[in-house]
Amino acid sequence: MEEDGLPEERPAAREVAAARTRSRLGDAWVGLEKRHAQSVKLLLHLALLPLAYFLAFGVRFDFQIPPQYWHMLLATLPVALVVRFGAFALLRVHRGWWRYVSLVDLLALLKATTLSSLTLVVVLFFTGQLKGFPRSILFLDWAFSLALVGGARVLVRVLQENTLLLGTDWRRRTPVLVIGAGNAGERLIRELLRDHAAALAPVALVDDDPAKTGMSLHGVRVWGTSDALASIAQSSGAKSAIIAMPSATREDLLRIARRCGEARLKCQIVPSLPELLNGTARLSQVREVRIEDLLGRGTVELDLTRARNTLAGRVVLVTGGAGSIGSELARQVAALEPRQLILVEQAESPLYFIDLEIRSSFPGLDVVPVVADICDRARMNDVFTTYRPDVVLHAAAYKHVPLMEHNVVEAVRNNVSGTLTVAECSAASGADRFVLISTDKAVRPSSVMGATKRISERLVLGWPSLRNSKTDFRAVRFGNVLGSNGSVIPLFKDQLARGGPLTVTHPEVTRYFMTIPEAAQLVLMASVLPGAAGRISMLEMGEPVKIRDLAENLIRLSGLEPGIDIDIEFIGLRPGEKLFEELMSAVEETVPTDVPKIRLVQTDEPDGRTLKHCTESLRAALTRGNSQEVLAAIVALVPECVSPLRERGTPPPRRMEMADPRHPGDTAEAHWPAVQNAPQVSHVGPAA
């Protein structure tokens, strides 16, 4: 191999001929092992073990064996072979694949050889043949048996790996720099060199332990530390970097990502330690470093055993079932073996594809795709009467803050009216529990979207007819969900693909983030926690993340440098947006649960009479389709809201027509008649 770890492209003719000979021998052995594995190994042992015994006598007597010792050799050889084969069979030494022989296999061979030699001494003693037997021959036989049998295995592996290396077209592979010269780095390089179909070729190693500089793994040299990443990449010709540190911390990844960006190297990473331990990934299955790897906290993995015990064998209904959160909920619920899974969604194409995916992944599950608008009371009554769900996960909502600032009436119709419709249908059909998916934007909301979600929380947890029903109502608050439809990450990636700039609203804007699987797990755990009934659950979100840092890290992960290759442009806060999000308001506090990372929000809610009176005002404004009146009613229902929503909700000059609080009515039909002169929504909307 050359110094950089790649085989030479034009070795000498003699070396080529020798390599091809080794290659043909390796191919021949593989063919024999596949067709006649046990027979071939038995024949080799029958040849090698007697040879070792003969060599022991030969070396002892300088290959001038006296006649009496020839007789001793022939008399004891059958005993030695029986003992050896017995020990090999007992420790299953003959079962291993020689072309994959490892140190573990050689240790097993050492144990079997040692055990058989000791057994041979005992047998010779009891048969009277040990008298006059040269003691050195026992040691020499042990050594030669170990060397010949072990050497044969190692030789087969060498021939096999030489075959793989010779048959590899190194020029078509992408040269990569491996960061981390530990166990993971060694295994990664070994797998890449042995994998004939691999698209990557390791050309250099980097490790922050200066003592490793100059050392090599499988012919690939450690060039230096990550501080010199740019110069190492240039000297070695590497086009990308692989982080071979499965247990790397967020700080390690951020530092390396920054170095890779400076070196113009695309950054990849080996699978995480849990993925390697549970067998869901191989070390050579490198992937792009995802932005969630750089969250301000570790990714939360919740134990869903309790959720499985609750949901298995039951009917589960998910609204917004084709949205980002709804579809992930569908996947995770399906894995918990419910009796039936109902997916409610108005967007037919996404519903079609998630239905196909779930049916393919879980062929034994009864999946029912339902095209429906959650605001259609008659349709919802029909769905709930037909399927009688035990658990309802309400993920359908409009969620885009700036868009809802310009569509106030539709935001209320879908997020408030639709939520109450689904909740009342759940209670009427006898559902065991109902989980509302809310957002941290509901805390002291500054936007219409956030306020509608806060109203939904209050209705679900405080509406008199719901509180008096047998259904267990509860809610879950999310931070921003990475990778969901319309989130900042897909937008950044699209802008990056077009060459920039990446647009950020403000240099100091921060958000709490969670991943889609985390969000779905939180919903499932919140649906089964005993203490979460009638309350709001939330995930411990760690520290908020600056959107500016998120943009810079995404640029670096692409092998580029912020401000040099790709610009970041600050465009100002959009309508309804805050500079900082909050997880709870001044009148709320959280308490821990028996599930780590999940907390319950304790909050003061208005009494049922006040809630119904204010809701009737909102209903009346919604009926007229007057956005200003709707805003005023929103502010009345969410008095803790802040600017700019509070200013927008200033009541209009004329007096609003209020519903008579003495005859409020209890059903969604009474509260939410059709909106007059309001445009119809095209779909329920993706999950919040």
Summary of the structure (lengths in Angstrom):
residues: 688
radius of gyration: 35.2
end to end distance: 55.1
largest distance: 126.9
contacts: 2343
relative contact order: 0.08
helix: 50%
strand: 14%
